[in-house]
């Protein structure tokens, strides 16, 4: 066995070991409880070199108690399981049946980005000054896309709209992520980008450069796409009897908690509540209420002004990585000396 072969073996073993636990560099929103919505404020950072866009599109299939990354979403390549699902959906016009096929077999589209939590009083202490990567839902992505496509702040100087490259570290729009409980999922319909632009930190260009240096190589966070494993599942499904094949349109018996990746929100078209407030990126939280609106259209009924200043925080650093076991450490040390 060559040193290169040994290195690949060690890397595979380490990835398998690390996959048993959650990535300490990934941030996930806590689950909101009924009547107790949650809110976070952070900046989306520019992409790293390995990313073609400001986000990394990804998604996977959870089927037969396995999680398999989807080549259609990661790489824009054909996915055997997605193709199989689309074929099955084309065979029926029953809306409920088509929806169940999609839920069971198709992968959910997600968008991963690097994020920075400013050291504000409103930021949880454990997040202040830290850089994580975050996998956002299509709800948040659509809001971000609307900002990019907007050419200017709009015609109302008192209510400017966020626009342009919201992730420019010297002139960024913060994302105010609001989560409310909706069934078993978080709902992010009330999330928004702050109207005013500003630097991601007020501590100068050197501090901005330090923050950017902590970004994560997001594409490397995901396992290689296993086309053979996906095709094997398709072969089993398509080779089943008609009675067995019908299982793909039945409710799944696997609990959501068994999935290694938990959805943060249910991707369904639903009626949204009236937007009740608007935020700017000033600093002490002051609340002023306006008279209730008289119409049922989506209007602002309350204005919330935030005035936040950065507080002292621990030096920005990446989350600690679980140490590898002694055998892996020994093998890595041996390879480095070869």
TITI-82351 format. One line per 8 residues: number of its first residue (from 1); their letters; for each residue z, x, y of C-alpha. Coordinates in steps of 0.001 Angstrom, whole numbers. Layout:
BEGIN
NUM = A = Z:X:Y | ... $
! end
This chain:
BEGIN
1 = XXXXXXXX = 0:0:0 | -992:1422:3375 | 1250:1472:6419 | -925:-1236:7965 | -487:-3477:4918 | 3254:-2898:5021 | 3357:-3711:8727 | 1550:-7000:8140 $
9 = XXXXXXXX = 3976:-7845:5321 | 6966:-7163:7554 | 5515:-9196:10381 | 4893:-12135:8054 | 8449:-11904:6725 | 9882:-11828:10235 | 7800:-14783:11349 | 8946:-16751:8330 $
17 = XXXXXXXX = 12553:-15860:9086 | 12222:-16786:12751 | 10465:-20061:11951 | 13622:-21329:10265 | 15288:-21616:13652 | 14294:-22815:17078 | 12641:-20381:19468 | 15380:-19367:21943 $
25 = XXXXXXXX = 12744:-18974:24649 | 11556:-22588:24435 | 13130:-25198:26715 | 13269:-28813:25608 | 14523:-31689:27705 | 17712:-33354:26526 | 17418:-36929:25305 | 18193:-39469:28007 $
33 = XXXXXXXX = 20539:-42332:27135 | 20062:-45981:28148 | 21240:-46420:31727 | 21731:-42675:32159 | 18449:-41010:33252 | 18193:-37230:33505 | 16526:-34973:36057 | 15525:-31307:36264 $
41 = XXXXXXXX = 13706:-29350:38943 | 11639:-26289:38091 | 8410:-24453:38891 | 5438:-24077:36579 | 4335:-20433:36626 | 816:-18969:36586 | -694:-18327:33142 | -446:-15011:31323 $
49 = XXXXXXXX = -3595:-13086:30386 | -3844:-14594:26906 | -4160:-18111:28382 | -7527:-19365:29616 | -5962:-22068:31804 | -2610:-22635:33511 | -1543:-24385:30301 | -2023:-23719:26589 $
57 = XXXXXXXX = -3242:-26789:24722 | -1786:-27206:21262 | -711:-29730:18648 | -95:-30082:14963 | 82:-32381:11958 | 3330:-33273:10228 | 2309:-34501:6805 | 3641:-34119:3251 $
65 = XXXXXXXX = 6789:-32608:4795 | 4766:-29749:6265 | 3871:-28911:9849 | 369:-27510:10253 | -1122:-26435:13572 | -4316:-28276:14498 | -7489:-26169:15036 | -9073:-29016:17014 $
73 = XXXXXXXX = -6406:-28820:19703 | -5610:-25102:19594 | -9099:-23689:19248 | -11545:-26569:19829 | -12710:-26101:16230 | -13268:-28781:13566 | -10077:-29932:11869 | -10515:-31355:8337 $
81 = XXXXXXXX = -7571:-33722:8685 | -8595:-34992:12128 | -12171:-35556:10895 | -10823:-37440:7896 | -8649:-39592:10169 | -11545:-40377:12518 | -13686:-41400:9535 | -10961:-43732:8248 $
89 = XXXXXXXX = -10503:-45253:11696 | -14239:-45951:11896 | -14031:-47969:8689 | -11848:-50692:10186 | -11724:-52760:13359 | -8099:-53771:12849 | -6224:-52384:15855 | -2868:-52090:14090 $
97 = XXXXXXXX = -4425:-50312:11118 | -6333:-47866:13312 | -3169:-47130:15267 | -1241:-46409:12088 | -3951:-44060:10810 | -3793:-42174:14106 | -4:-41949:14040 | 32:-40763:10445 $
105 = XXXXXXXX = -2847:-38284:10392 | -3837:-37207:13892 | -2064:-34502:15880 | -451:-35182:19256 | -1862:-33259:22190 | 638:-31078:24065 | 387:-28554:26909 | 2606:-25452:26953 $
113 = XXXXXXXX = 3473:-23659:30201 | 5860:-21023:31498 | 8550:-22461:33770 | 11183:-21054:36119 | 14470:-22767:36964 | 15591:-21821:40503 | 19243:-20994:41025 | 20006:-24265:42821 $
121 = XXXXXXXX = 23342:-26058:42777 | 21565:-28939:41044 | 20278:-26664:38266 | 22504:-26460:35168 | 24334:-23136:35222 | 22867:-22007:31894 | 19320:-22435:33260 | 19666:-20865:36717 $
129 = XXXXXXXX = 17243:-18028:37329 | 15805:-18222:33816 | 12203:-18305:32579 | 11330:-20400:29523 | 8210:-21925:28037 | 7933:-25690:27892 | 5626:-27973:25931 | 4785:-30910:28169 $
137 = XXXXXXXX = 3422:-34296:27157 | 168:-35811:28349 | 2134:-37907:30872 | 3215:-34772:32755 | -135:-33073:32252 | -1945:-36022:33854 | 325:-35804:36896 | -375:-32064:37163 $
145 = XXXXXXXX = -4107:-32598:36817 | -4027:-35145:39657 | -2416:-32522:41913 | -5055:-29902:41059 | -7881:-32345:41752 | -6463:-33434:45123 | -8035:-31641:48103 | -5323:-32165:50686 $
153 = XXXXXXXX = -1948:-33718:51536 | -3432:-37111:52388 | -3583:-39033:55655 | 121:-39819:56077 | 1949:-36828:57612 | 5310:-38481:56899 | 4522:-38773:53188 | 2371:-35785:52221 $
161 = XXXXXXXX = 993:-35607:48708 | 1140:-32445:46584 | -2272:-30848:46114 | -4117:-27779:44854 | -2756:-24938:42738 | 835:-26108:42389 | 1673:-22968:40366 | 930:-20402:43116 $
169 = XXXXXXXX = 4281:-18512:43137 | 4132:-17978:46908 | 3211:-21601:47704 | 4186:-23829:44792 | 5036:-27487:44300 | 8198:-27878:42219 | 8096:-30336:39346 | 10858:-32930:39381 $
177 = XXXXXXXX = 11085:-33969:35746 | 12776:-37333:35306 | 13582:-38655:31844 | 14702:-42170:31046 | 15428:-43632:27623 | 12755:-45778:26042 | 13515:-46557:22441 | 13979:-43278:20587 $
185 = XXXXXXXX = 11994:-41279:23142 | 12176:-39920:26650 | 9909:-41593:29167 | 8613:-39395:32012 | 6665:-41905:34090 | 8879:-41363:37151 | 8400:-37586:37191 | 6583:-36106:40181 $
193 = XXXXXXXX = 5691:-32926:42023 | 7587:-32253:45247 | 5337:-32941:48282 | 6057:-29697:50128 | 4917:-26241:49078 | 7143:-23201:49046 | 7781:-19914:47225 | 9436:-20159:43820 $
201 = XXXXXXXX = 12298:-18093:45267 | 13384:-17203:48782 | 14395:-13692:47781 | 11116:-11958:48522 | 8015:-10633:46791 | 9890:-8204:44548 | 11963:-11046:43114 | 8819:-13127:42553 $
209 = XXXXXXXX = 7251:-10201:40684 | 10404:-9872:38580 | 10258:-13560:37644 | 6577:-13359:36722 | 7348:-10363:34531 | 9564:-12598:32378 | 6761:-14984:31391 | 6140:-15524:27698 $
217 = XXXXXXXX = 2933:-14979:25732 | 2651:-18644:24796 | -343:-18511:22387 | 1602:-16095:20165 | 4365:-18685:19776 | 2297:-20730:17334 | 1422:-20096:13706 | -2193:-19384:12713 $
225 = XXXXXXXX = -4217:-22446:11835 | -4369:-22954:8063 | -7742:-24619:7455 | -7407:-24342:3674 | -4084:-26191:3635 | -5504:-28952:5836 | -8554:-29280:3580 | -6353:-29465:474 $
233 = XXXXXXXX = -4514:-32433:1983 | -7820:-34132:2777 | -9056:-33500:-766 | -5932:-35093:-2214 | -6182:-38110:83 | -9891:-38659:-403 | -9649:-38157:-4164 | -6930:-40759:-4603 $
241 = XXXXXXXX = -7519:-44225:-5987 | -7985:-47020:-3465 | -4387:-48052:-4038 | -3097:-44562:-3313 | -5419:-44009:-386 | -3960:-47056:1345 | -774:-45072:1896 | -2335:-43530:4998 $
249 = XXXXXXXX = -2258:-46873:6783 | 1277:-47759:5797 | 4431:-46900:7696 | 5540:-43353:6982 | 8777:-43071:5024 | 9626:-39639:6418 | 12220:-39832:9164 | 11371:-38419:12585 $
257 = XXXXXXXX = 14328:-36060:12338 | 12589:-34259:9444 | 9833:-33008:11729 | 10227:-29441:13072 | 8785:-30563:16405 | 10355:-33642:17924 | 8235:-35769:20277 | 9847:-36155:23677 $
265 = XXXXXXXX = 8115:-39381:24501 | 6157:-42125:22876 | 2499:-41780:23847 | 1782:-45466:24391 | 389:-47404:27302 | 3339:-49268:28758 | 4219:-50973:31992 | 6088:-48638:34290 $
273 = XXXXXXXX = 8901:-49545:36609 | 8521:-49416:40367 | 8923:-45915:41741 | 12194:-45979:43603 | 12434:-42665:45389 | 10594:-39671:46679 | 11833:-36087:46910 | 11123:-33144:49130 $
281 = XXXXXXXX = 12196:-29604:48412 | 14902:-29257:51014 | 18396:-28517:49746 | 21763:-30498:49957 | 21334:-33864:48348 | 21459:-36584:50988 | 20547:-40153:50231 | 19290:-42758:52687 $
289 = XXXXXXXX = 18358:-46254:51652 | 15614:-48380:53094 | 15252:-52141:53015 | 14011:-53513:49688 | 10265:-54002:49449 | 9043:-57592:49537 | 6095:-57116:47182 | 5908:-56406:43478 $
297 = XXXXXXXX = 3440:-53545:43893 | 4448:-49944:43278 | 6244:-49066:46511 | 9111:-46853:47566 | 12398:-48633:48056 | 14578:-45594:48568 | 14131:-42145:50081 | 16036:-39220:48643 $
305 = XXXXXXXX = 16089:-35959:50570 | 17173:-32773:48840 | 18283:-29700:50747 | 18897:-26966:48198 | 19623:-23308:48649 | 19606:-20692:45933 | 23049:-19672:44768 | 24163:-16519:43036 $
313 = XXXXXXXX = 23078:-16472:39423 | 23144:-13982:36627 | 20143:-11617:36663 | 17108:-13398:35283 | 16736:-12407:31677 | 15159:-13722:28584 | 17227:-15627:26074 | 18750:-13523:23331 $
321 = XXXXXXXX = 16660:-13146:20210 | 18325:-13522:16809 | 18584:-10103:15214 | 16492:-9496:12124 | 18307:-8676:8888 | 19005:-5135:7756 | 16081:-4991:5345 | 13544:-5879:8047 $
329 = XXXXXXXX = 15132:-3445:10500 | 14893:-656:7928 | 11264:-1409:7157 | 10338:-1476:10850 | 12111:1806:11464 | 10262:3375:8523 | 6887:2174:9844 | 7555:3537:13307 $
337 = XX = 8294:6974:11849 | 5129:7023:9685 $
! end
